[in-house]
Amino acid sequence: MADSAGTSLLTLTAASATFNGASVSMGALTATTETLSTYAFTSLPAGVLGMKAFVNNNSSGAAWGSTANGSGSTTYPVWYNGSAWIIG
């Protein structure tokens, strides 16, 4: 399991199985959590393509994929598309 700092959430050790008569092997897999910061819209950092955060003052009822606007008090996840912060 993971802590809030994003350390390992789940680790699966190497395993093998038989699928449709063929032996299948896989290496170890590790899943981790991601901790995102929350910002007021005007405090969002200069974006880097794909960066993710939360904005805590967007208008309510914003459509998924719309541009964040900072015109309310609703928290949404946002991501930077290279030119704007997008709800989603």
N, C-alpha and C positions, 0 to 999 in steps of 0.2 A: 504494500500500500504506500501512498505518498503523503508527504506533508505539504503545507501551503507554499513552500519554497520551490516546489516543482521537482522534487527528487522522485526517484523511481516509483511509479504507481503499481506496476505489475511486471514481474519478470517470468518468462517462460524459458525453461532450460531446453537444451537441444533435445529433439525428439525424433522418432521415426514412426512411420505407420505404413500400412499396406492399403493402397487404393486401387481398386479394380485390378488386383493381381500384381501391381507394381509396387516396389518398395520406394517410399518417399521419405527423405530426411530434411530436416530444417535446423538451422542454427538457433541460438538463443535470441529471443525477442524481448525488447524492453519498451514499455509505454511510459510516457512521462506526462505530467500536468504542465499547464502553462499559466502563469500568473500575469494578468493584464491590469494595467493601471486605469484609474478613472479620472477624467478631466472635465472641467467646464469647457464648452466648445471653444471659446477664445483662448484657452490655455493648452489646447492640443499641440503637441510638438510638431516641428517641421516633419512632414511625412516622408517615409521611405516606402516604396512600392511594396505592398503586402503587409505593412505594419498594422497591428491590431490593438485596440484599446476599447474603453467604454467612455461614452459622453453622457454626463448626468443632467444636462439641461436642454434636451431636445424637445420639440413639440410632440405632444402625444399623438398616437395614431399614425406615426410616420410609416410609410410603405417600405418594405424590404427592398433595398437597392436604391433608395432615394438619397439625396445629399443631406448630410447632417446640417442642422441650422442653428442650434443654440437658442431657440425661441420658446422654451418651456421649462418643464421640470421633470421630464421623464428620462430614465436611463436606458440607453440602447448600446449594443455592441456595434462598433464601427471598424472599418478597415480603410486603408489608404490605397486608392487606385492609380496613383501617379499624379493626380491633379486635384483630388478632393477626398474628403472623408465621407465614406458611404455607409449607410445603415446596413448592418448585416453581420 
